[in-house]
Amino acid sequence: QMTFHKEGDASSTAEKDLELAFNHKKQVGSDYGVAEYLKAEGYLSVSDFNIVKS
């Protein structure tokens, strides 16, 4: 599990991981490739996620 002290660092890492996940999708030829890659990187599925603006 990774912890980020700056939001920008977390966003940058997520952007890179998403880019790699979509490249994996192209390699395997399936949308499942995105989920497969992100799961392997330690990402978890979150249901009922809600952003609350302050």
NORMOGI-V227037 format. One record per residue. N is the residue number from 1. RES is the residue in three letters. PHI is phi as a letter, one per 40 degrees, with the letter a starting at -180 (* if undefined). OMEGA is omega in whole degrees, -180 to 180 (999 if undefined). BURIAL is b if it has 16 or more other ideal C-beta (glycine too) atoms within 10 Angstrom, else e. Layout:
<<N | RES | PHI | OMEGA | BURIAL> <N | RES | PHI | OMEGA | BURIAL>>
//
This chain:
<<1 | GLN | * | 180 | e> <2 | MET | b | 175 | e> <3 | THR | b | -180 | e> <4 | PHE | b | 179 | e> <5 | HIS | c | 179 | e> <6 | LYS | b | -179 | e> <7 | GLU | d | -180 | e> <8 | GLY | c | 178 | e> <9 | ASP | c | 179 | e> <10 | ALA | c | -180 | e> <11 | SER | c | 180 | e> <12 | SER | c | 179 | e> <13 | THR | c | 180 | e> <14 | ALA | c | 179 | e> <15 | GLU | c | 179 | e> <16 | LYS | c | 180 | e> <17 | ASP | c | 178 | e> <18 | LEU | c | 177 | e> <19 | GLU | c | 179 | e> <20 | LEU | c | 179 | e> <21 | ALA | c | 180 | b> <22 | PHE | c | 172 | e> <23 | ASN | c | 177 | e> <24 | HIS | c | 177 | b> <25 | LYS | d | 179 | b> <26 | LYS | c | -179 | e> <27 | GLN | c | -177 | e> <28 | VAL | c | 177 | e> <29 | GLY | g | -178 | e> <30 | SER | a | 175 | e> <31 | ASP | d | 179 | e> <32 | TYR | d | -179 | e> <33 | GLY | d | 179 | b> <34 | VAL | c | -180 | b> <35 | ALA | c | -180 | e> <36 | GLU | d | -179 | e> <37 | TYR | c | -177 | b> <38 | LEU | c | 177 | b> <39 | LYS | c | 179 | e> <40 | ALA | c | 179 | e> <41 | GLU | c | 177 | e> <42 | GLY | h | 178 | e> <43 | TYR | c | -179 | e> <44 | LEU | b | 175 | e> <45 | SER | c | 179 | e> <46 | VAL | b | 178 | e> <47 | SER | b | 178 | e> <48 | ASP | f | 179 | e> <49 | PHE | c | -178 | e> <50 | ASN | b | 177 | e> <51 | ILE | c | 179 | e> <52 | VAL | b | 179 | e> <53 | LYS | c | -180 | e> <54 | SER | b | 999 | e>>
//
